[in-house]
Amino acid sequence: MIANSQLLRRNRQFSAMIRHEANPLGRRLAARGTYTLVWDSSTLPDDAAQQKQVETYRLLFEKMLYNMNKLSEDRTLTPEDMQAPVNF
C-alpha cells in the first residue's frame, strides 16, 4: 500500500509531501512502514535558512512518528503530544 499526503499552509510558502509505504512482513498483522518526506527548499534565500527548515521538518516528522507509535499501542495522546515541537 502506498499513500501520498500533500501538506499545505494558507498564506505561506510550505510545500511538502509525505509518502508512506507499507510492506507486509509475512505475518498476518505485521508490516514495515517506510516514510519519505519531500519538500522544495529552493525558495529559501541561503544555506542557513535551508538548514533551519531541515531541522524543523525533522523535528516535526519525528514527533508525528512518535505519536503514530503511541496511538498504535492504544495509548492516548496528551496535550503535549498534540503540540508542535517548533514554532512557525
N, CA, C and O atoms as a DFTB+ gen file, in Angstrom:
352 C
 N C O
     1  1       0.834      -1.164       0.000
     2  2       0.000       0.000       0.000
     3  2       0.889       1.241       0.000
     4  3       1.843       1.328       0.774
     5  1       0.583       2.175      -0.847
     6  2       1.322       3.431      -0.903
     7  2       0.325       4.568      -0.785
     8  3      -0.695       4.582      -1.475
     9  1       0.619       5.522       0.090
    10  2      -0.245       6.688       0.267
    11  2       0.604       7.945       0.222
    12  3       1.681       7.992       0.816
    13  1       0.133       8.947      -0.469
    14  2       0.803      10.233      -0.514
    15  2      -0.088      11.272       0.143
    16  3      -1.310      11.231      -0.003
    17  1       0.513      12.191       0.859
    18  2      -0.226      13.252       1.507
    19  2       0.478      14.573       1.250
    20  3       1.681      14.694       1.482
    21  1      -0.261      15.556       0.776
    22  2       0.290      16.879       0.500
    23  2       0.003      17.786       1.688
    24  3      -1.146      17.907       2.113
    25  1       1.026      18.415       2.221
    26  2       0.871      19.343       3.328
    27  2       0.778      20.761       2.779
    28  3       1.632      21.185       2.001
    29  1      -0.240      21.482       3.175
    30  2      -0.425      22.850       2.689
    31  2      -0.676      23.777       3.869
    32  3      -1.334      23.398       4.838
    33  1      -0.153      24.983       3.784
    34  2      -0.444      26.017       4.779
    35  2      -0.903      27.251       4.035
    36  3      -0.284      27.664       3.054
    37  1      -1.966      27.824       4.493
    38  2      -2.524      29.003       3.844
    39  2      -1.616      30.221       4.076
    40  3      -1.107      30.427       5.178
    41  1      -1.426      31.013       3.032
    42  2      -0.668      32.268       3.079
    43  2       0.811      32.080       3.404
    44  3       1.442      33.015       3.897
    45  1       1.375      30.925       3.149
    46  2       2.786      30.692       3.405
    47  2       3.364      29.812       2.322
    48  3       2.650      29.044       1.676
    49  1       4.665      29.932       2.129
    50  2       5.337      29.007       1.223
    51  2       5.644      27.745       2.018
    52  3       6.588      27.715       2.808
    53  1       4.868      26.737       1.815
    54  2       5.003      25.496       2.570
    55  2       4.577      24.380       1.641
    56  3       3.394      24.048       1.569
    57  1       5.504      23.812       0.948
    58  2       5.172      22.768       0.003
    59  2       5.935      21.514       0.388
    60  3       7.151      21.440       0.210
    61  1       5.231      20.543       0.908
    62  2       5.872      19.310       1.328
    63  2       4.947      18.133       1.036
    64  3       3.730      18.297       0.949
    65  1       5.523      16.965       0.887
    66  2       4.751      15.764       0.645
    67  2       5.321      14.645       1.511
    68  3       6.536      14.472       1.602
    69  1       4.438      13.898       2.137
    70  2       4.847      12.716       2.887
    71  2       4.374      11.498       2.115
    72  3       3.209      11.408       1.728
    73  1       5.284      10.565       1.895
    74  2       4.949       9.315       1.212
    75  2       5.083       8.184       2.221
    76  3       6.114       8.036       2.876
    77  1       4.033       7.396       2.335
    78  2       4.015       6.254       3.249
    79  2       3.853       4.987       2.428
    80  3       2.964       4.882       1.583
    81  1       4.715       4.044       2.689
    82  2       4.640       2.755       2.004
    83  2       4.662       1.657       3.058
    84  3       5.560       1.623       3.899
    85  1       3.689       0.767       3.020
    86  2       3.616      -0.347       3.966
    87  2       3.828      -1.658       3.213
    88  3       3.132      -1.950       2.240
    89  1       4.783      -2.430       3.671
    90  2       5.095      -3.724       3.048
    91  2       4.882      -4.834       4.064
    92  3       5.402      -4.754       5.177
    93  1       4.124      -5.873       3.704
    94  2       3.896      -6.980       4.637
    95  2       5.195      -7.699       4.972
    96  3       6.095      -7.813       4.140
    97  1       5.272      -8.183       6.215
    98  2       6.469      -8.898       6.671
    99  2       6.283     -10.407       6.686
   100  3       7.153     -11.121       7.184
   101  1       5.195     -10.904       6.167
   102  2       4.976     -12.346       6.135
   103  2       3.977     -12.787       7.182
   104  3       3.202     -13.713       6.945
   105  1       3.981     -12.144       8.335
   106  2       2.969     -12.459       9.343
   107  2       1.708     -11.686       9.015
   108  3       1.758     -10.659       8.338
   109  1       0.606     -12.167       9.483
   110  2      -0.676     -11.608       9.077
   111  2      -0.866     -10.137       9.471
   112  3      -1.391      -9.356       8.678
   113  1      -0.453      -9.753      10.666
   114  2      -0.707      -8.397      11.140
   115  2       0.559      -7.558      11.247
   116  3       0.570      -6.554      11.959
   117  1       1.607      -7.943      10.566
   118  2       2.860      -7.192      10.663
   119  2       3.216      -6.564       9.318
   120  3       3.055      -7.179       8.264
   121  1       3.695      -5.345       9.380
   122  2       4.122      -4.647       8.166
   123  2       5.252      -3.690       8.530
   124  3       5.363      -3.232       9.667
   125  1       6.067      -3.408       7.555
   126  2       7.146      -2.440       7.733
   127  2       6.727      -1.166       7.020
   128  3       6.386      -1.185       5.837
   129  1       6.756      -0.060       7.752
   130  2       6.383       1.230       7.173
   131  2       7.616       2.002       6.748
   132  3       8.592       2.092       7.493
   133  1       7.569       2.547       5.570
   134  2       8.644       3.404       5.070
   135  2       8.042       4.778       4.810
   136  3       7.060       4.908       4.080
   137  1       8.634       5.794       5.409
   138  2       8.145       7.158       5.250
   139  2       9.204       7.994       4.559
   140  3      10.389       7.909       4.882
   141  1       8.771       8.793       3.612
   142  2       9.660       9.695       2.887
   143  2       9.050      11.086       2.927
   144  3       7.883      11.270       2.581
   145  1       9.832      12.052       3.346
   146  2       9.387      13.440       3.380
   147  2      10.145      14.207       2.311
   148  3      11.376      14.218       2.293
   149  1       9.391      14.854       1.413
   150  2       9.987      15.580       0.297
   151  2       9.459      17.010       0.323
   152  3       8.261      17.228       0.498
   153  1      10.343      17.976       0.151
   154  2       9.913      19.364       0.067
   155  2      10.857      20.154      -0.812
   156  3      11.960      19.708      -1.126
   157  1      10.405      21.345      -1.207
   158  2      11.173      22.221      -2.077
   159  2      11.769      23.352      -1.244
   160  3      11.035      24.189      -0.718
   161  1      13.084      23.381      -1.124
   162  2      13.737      24.436      -0.354
   163  2      14.405      25.460      -1.265
   164  3      15.182      26.290      -0.792
   165  1      14.117      25.414      -2.555
   166  2      14.748      26.339      -3.498
   167  2      14.257      27.770      -3.318
   168  3      14.887      28.703      -3.816
   169  1      13.149      27.957      -2.621
   170  2      12.622      29.300      -2.421
   171  2      13.295      30.020      -1.258
   172  3      13.050      31.206      -1.038
   173  1      14.132      29.317      -0.518
   174  2      14.796      29.927       0.640
   175  2      16.044      30.686       0.210
   176  3      16.713      30.293      -0.746
   177  1      16.361      31.777       0.915
   178  2      17.428      32.668       0.446
   179  2      18.858      32.148       0.591
   180  3      19.713      32.482      -0.228
   181  1      19.136      31.336       1.619
   182  2      20.528      30.924       1.831
   183  2      20.606      29.564       2.516
   184  3      19.588      28.965       2.860
   185  1      21.836      29.089       2.706
   186  2      22.056      27.771       3.315
   187  2      21.572      27.713       4.764
   188  3      21.065      26.681       5.202
   189  1      21.722      28.798       5.503
   190  2      21.285      28.814       6.905
   191  2      19.769      28.620       6.998
   192  3      19.289      27.882       7.860
   193  1      19.026      29.271       6.127
   194  2      17.567      29.115       6.117
   195  2      17.183      27.693       5.720
   196  3      16.238      27.127       6.271
   197  1      17.907      27.116       4.770
   198  2      17.627      25.739       4.358
   199  2      17.925      24.763       5.496
   200  3      17.161      23.821       5.707
   201  1      19.015      24.966       6.230
   202  2      19.357      24.094       7.365
   203  2      18.304      24.204       8.459
   204  3      17.938      23.203       9.074
   205  1      17.814      25.424       8.703
   206  2      16.763      25.608       9.707
   207  2      15.500      24.864       9.296
   208  3      14.833      24.255      10.133
   209  1      15.170      24.912       8.001
   210  2      13.993      24.194       7.517
   211  2      14.178      22.683       7.656
   212  3      13.240      21.984       8.040
   213  1      15.359      22.174       7.354
   214  2      15.634      20.742       7.505
   215  2      15.432      20.329       8.959
   216  3      14.792      19.312       9.227
   217  1      15.965      21.097       9.894
   218  2      15.839      20.768      11.317
   219  2      14.377      20.838      11.769
   220  3      13.918      19.992      12.536
   221  1      13.654      21.847      11.292
   222  2      12.239      21.988      11.644
   223  2      11.434      20.798      11.139
   224  3      10.647      20.217      11.886
   225  1      11.626      20.438       9.886
   226  2      10.897      19.294       9.332
   227  2      11.281      17.985      10.022
   228  3      10.428      17.124      10.237
   229  1      12.562      17.834      10.371
   230  2      12.998      16.625      11.062
   231  2      12.299      16.497      12.416
   232  3      11.817      15.420      12.768
   233  1      12.244      17.598      13.176
   234  2      11.571      17.567      14.474
   235  2      10.082      17.263      14.335
   236  3       9.535      16.471      15.102
   237  1       9.427      17.889      13.361
   238  2       8.003      17.629      13.154
   239  2       7.747      16.183      12.749
   240  3       6.810      15.551      13.238
   241  1       8.575      15.668      11.863
   242  2       8.398      14.301      11.370
   243  2       8.623      13.289      12.491
   244  3       7.871      12.322      12.615
   245  1       9.653      13.506      13.307
   246  2       9.908      12.599      14.431
   247  2       8.755      12.635      15.429
   248  3       8.391      11.605      15.997
   249  1       8.180      13.816      15.645
   250  2       7.035      13.941      16.553
   251  2       5.833      13.169      16.001
   252  3       5.133      12.488      16.750
   253  1       5.597      13.278      14.688
   254  2       4.485      12.535      14.081
   255  2       4.697      11.025      14.222
   256  3       3.756      10.295      14.535
   257  1       5.919      10.556      13.994
   258  2       6.195       9.126      14.146
   259  2       5.992       8.668      15.585
   260  3       5.435       7.597      15.826
   261  1       6.440       9.472      16.534
   262  2       6.252       9.149      17.953
   263  2       4.765       9.040      18.269
   264  3       4.338       8.094      18.931
   265  1       3.974      10.009      17.798
   266  2       2.532       9.989      18.064
   267  2       1.846       8.801      17.395
   268  3       0.959       8.187      17.988
   269  1       2.247       8.471      16.166
   270  2       1.654       7.300      15.493
   271  2       1.981       6.023      16.250
   272  3       1.130       5.143      16.380
   273  1       3.210       5.911      16.752
   274  2       3.593       4.739      17.524
   275  2       2.787       4.661      18.817
   276  3       2.321       3.588      19.200
   277  1       2.626       5.784      19.477
   278  2       1.862       5.815      20.721
   279  2       0.413       5.401      20.473
   280  3      -0.152       4.627      21.246
   281  1      -0.190       5.910      19.404
   282  2      -1.570       5.542      19.089
   283  2      -1.689       4.072      18.693
   284  3      -2.692       3.429      19.005
   285  1      -0.678       3.534      18.010
   286  2      -0.733       2.124      17.606
   287  2      -0.660       1.189      18.807
   288  3      -1.086       0.037      18.730
   289  1      -0.119       1.685      19.913
   290  2      -0.052       0.891      21.149
   291  2      -1.255       1.144      22.044
   292  3      -1.224       0.823      23.232
   293  1      -2.313       1.717      21.485
   294  2      -3.567       2.006      22.195
   295  2      -3.381       2.937      23.385
   296  3      -4.104       2.839      24.376
   297  1      -2.418       3.834      23.286
   298  2      -2.255       4.860      24.311
   299  2      -2.854       6.153      23.764
   300  3      -2.914       6.347      22.550
   301  1      -3.287       7.021      24.642
   302  2      -3.880       8.280      24.197
   303  2      -2.820       9.378      24.170
   304  3      -1.833       9.338      24.904
   305  1      -3.054      10.345      23.312
   306  2      -2.138      11.467      23.195
   307  2      -2.442      12.496      24.278
   308  3      -3.602      12.808      24.547
   309  1      -1.403      13.007      24.881
   310  2      -1.548      14.064      25.878
   311  2      -1.588      15.408      25.153
   312  3      -1.254      15.475      23.970
   313  1      -1.989      16.476      25.838
   314  2      -1.949      17.797      25.196
   315  2      -0.540      18.170      24.705
   316  3      -0.400      18.851      23.689
   317  1       0.490      17.731      25.417
   318  2       1.864      17.999      24.979
   319  2       2.188      17.266      23.679
   320  3       2.931      17.777      22.840
   321  1       1.626      16.065      23.516
   322  2       1.848      15.312      22.286
   323  2       1.239      16.018      21.080
   324  3       1.722      15.871      19.958
   325  1       0.191      16.774      21.313
   326  2      -0.517      17.422      20.212
   327  2       0.099      18.760      19.823
   328  3      -0.301      19.356      18.823
   329  1       1.065      19.237      20.598
   330  2       1.741      20.496      20.293
   331  2       2.907      20.264      19.342
   332  3       3.625      19.269      19.451
   333  1       3.084      21.184      18.419
   334  2       4.241      21.110      17.504
   335  2       5.514      21.358      18.312
   336  3       5.510      22.187      19.223
   337  1       6.604      20.653      17.993
   338  2       7.849      20.827      18.752
   339  2       8.585      22.126      18.412
   340  3       9.569      22.470      19.067
   341  1       8.115      22.844      17.394
   342  2       8.742      24.103      16.980
   343  2       7.645      25.108      16.667
   344  3       6.507      24.730      16.390
   345  1       7.986      26.373      16.709
   346  2       7.058      27.429      16.319
   347  2       7.324      27.827      14.879
   348  3       8.471      27.845      14.431
   349  1       6.275      28.142      14.167
   350  2       6.404      28.566      12.774
   351  2       6.376      30.062      12.698
   352  3       6.472      30.627      11.609
